[in-house]
């Protein structure tokens, strides 16, 4: 039980990678607060998660409402007593070429990804100081490799990488470690993207040394468990590629 008695907040936790992480966490003893825009999906996730972790909770919230973000942290601490792990997984964007990107596209990507990540980190800091906790943010191969038609998404993801590294330097004095996961996983979103762009999808899969997409719980979730556990207490400021070897950092 690597996360026994730990309290974790997971954004975008009602489905896909977020639900995979939440499931892996509760199986390791954590109590989770799942934050998601989709009320129905959140309630369905709770039905599954509370069978393992009865104290886990769902918070319906629109992360693009930035003024409301501090209240999410306060709800978690009030209801569950503390905060040990902040997982900023949620992010939405639109696929467009560089020449097609509009200010609206950039705002959509940054308002759902970068800004919630930053503001939730700020609001969580006093509580993470108390728990000597962990932050797990999400990067993407789209930003690292400059994937076509992913300009607004890649820009926001690289901005998230930047603030995570800064936080690792600034918050190390409080014994808070901050890391990133850059995943490739089989999610409903990826499956839809594969149907819409089969040639790009097959090309991506062909370049994957392990020849498969990751499992949200077993591959991505287990990596998040490691980063949130005492086993990773001396790892900070790192981007962990959980993508079957598709991208190799130097």
N, C-alpha and C positions, 0 to 999 in steps of 0.2 A: 504494500500500500504506500507507494512513493509520495502520494499527496494527501496522506491522512490528516484530517482536520484543517486542510487549507480551503480558503474561500477564493473562488475565481470568478471574474466577470468576463464574459465572452460575447463580443458584439457579432451580429450576424450569425448567432448560434442556433437558429431554428432550422437550418438546413445545410446541405453541402459540407464544406470543410468545417464550418463552425460547429455543426452538430456532431461531426466526427470527433472534433476536439473535446466537446462537452461530454460525449459518451466515454471517450478514453479517460477523461479526468475523473468522472464519477466512479468508474471501475477501479481507479486507484485511490479512492477514499475522499476525493474532494467534494465539496458542496459548490454548485455552480449557480451563477445568476446569468441567465441567457437573455440578451437584449436583441430585439429584432423588430422591424417595422410590421411584419406580417403576424397579426394576432392569431389567426387560425393555425399557421405553421408553428408558432410559439407554443400554443396550447397542446398541439400534437407532440411536439418535442418534449414538453413537460410530462406528458403521460408516459413517455418512454423513460425519461431520465429519473423521474421520481420513484420508479420501481426499484431503482438502485440507491438513489439518494433522495429520501423523502423531503428533506429540508430545502432542496434546490428550488429556485424561483424563476419566473419569467417576467420580464419588464418590457412592455410594449413601448417603443420610442422611435421617433424619427431623428436619426443622428444628424440630419442636415439642419435641425433646429438647434443651433449651437448654444443658445442661451440656456437650454434645458439640460445640457450635458452634465453640469455639476450635480444636478439633482439625481441623476442616475447613480453616481457614486455614493451619494448620501443615502439613497434608498437601499443600496446593497449593504452598507455599513450598519444602517439602522436595523434592517431585517435580519442580517446574518452575523453581525457583531464585529466584523473586520474585513480587510481586503488584503489578500496575499499575492494574487496574480491578476494582472490586467492583460487580456488578449484582445488586441484590436484587429479583428478579422474582416469586418464589413467594409465593402467598397463597391460602388457601381460606376459604370462609365459607358461611353458609346464608342464604337469602332468607326474611325474615319481616318482618311489620309491627312497628312500635315496640311495640304492646301485647302482641305475642307473644314478643318477645325475652327469652331467659333468660340467666342467668349462664353457663350452658354454651355458649350461642351466642357470647357475647362472648369467652369464654375461647378458643374454637375460632378465631375470627377473629384475635384478638391473638396467640395462641400460634403461629399459622402465618404471620402477616404482620408485625405490628409488632415483636414481641420478637426474632425472628430477624434482622430488619433492623438493629435497634439493637445486638444482641450481636455480629453479624458485623462491623458497623462498628467497634465497640470493639476486637475482636480483630485486625482488619485494619489499624488505625491505625498501629502501628509500622512495618509494611511499606509502607504508602502514604506515610508520611513519607520513607522512603528513595527511593521511586520518583517522588515528587511526582505521585501518581496521581490517580485520579478515582473518585467514587462516583456510581452511577446508581440511584436508587430509583424506585418506581412509585406514582403517585397515581391517582385515578380521578374521572371525571365524577360518579360516584355520590356521592362526598363533596362535590365542588364544587357540585353542583346539588341535593343532597338527594334522590336518586332513591328512589321508594317501594319498600318492602320490602328496603331495603339498609342498614338502620340499623347493624348490627354491622360490616359491611364498610366502610361510609362512615366510621364512627368510627375504625377502625384505619387507613384510608388517610389521613385528615386528621392523625392522630397521626404517621404516617410523614412527611407533608409538614412538620409542625412540627419534628421532630428533624433533618430534612434542612436546613432553613433555619438552625437553630442550628449544625449542623455546618459549614455554609458560612461562618458568622461565626467559629467557633472554629478551624477548620482552614485557613482562608485563609493564615494565617501560615506554614504548611508547604507552600504552593503546591499544596494539594489542593482541587480543585473538586468540589462536591456539587450535583447537580441531579436533577430528577424528570421522568419522562415520564408523561403521562396519555393512554393510548391507547384507541382503539376498533379492534379487529382481528378478522378472520375466523378464529376458532379453533374447535376441537371443542367447547369449553365454551360459546362463544357460539352455535354452531349448535344445541346441545342446548337452551339457554335459549330460543332463537327458536322451537323446536318446542313447548316447554312454555308459552310466553307469546307467541303470535304477534301479538296486538294490541299489546302493549307494544313488541315488536321492530319492527313496522311503523311505529309512532309514532316510535320513535327514528330509524329510517332516513329517515322523511319530514322530520325536522328537521335532517338532515345536509346541509349545503350542497353537498358533493361527491357525495352520493347513493350512497355505497358504504362498505363496511367496509374498513379498512386491511389491507394484506398484512403478516404478521408479519415477514418478512424485508425486503422492499423498502421498506416504510413505517416500521415501528417499528424494525427492525434497523438501517436506514441512519441513522435519527436517533440511535440509541445509538452507532453508529460515530462520528458527528460529535461527540457529547458526550464520547467517550473519546479523541478525537484532539487534536492540538495546535491544530487550528482552533477549538476551544472552550475553550482554556486561560484565557480571560478572561471566561468565563460561569460563574456560580456562584449557588446559592440560587434557581434559577428552576424553575418548572413549565412544561414544554414540552407544549403541547396537540397531540397527534398523533391527531386525531379527526375529520378532514375539515371542521373549522370548527364542530363542534357546540357547543363551549363557547368563548367569547371572554373571556379574562381582562382585567380592567381594573386 
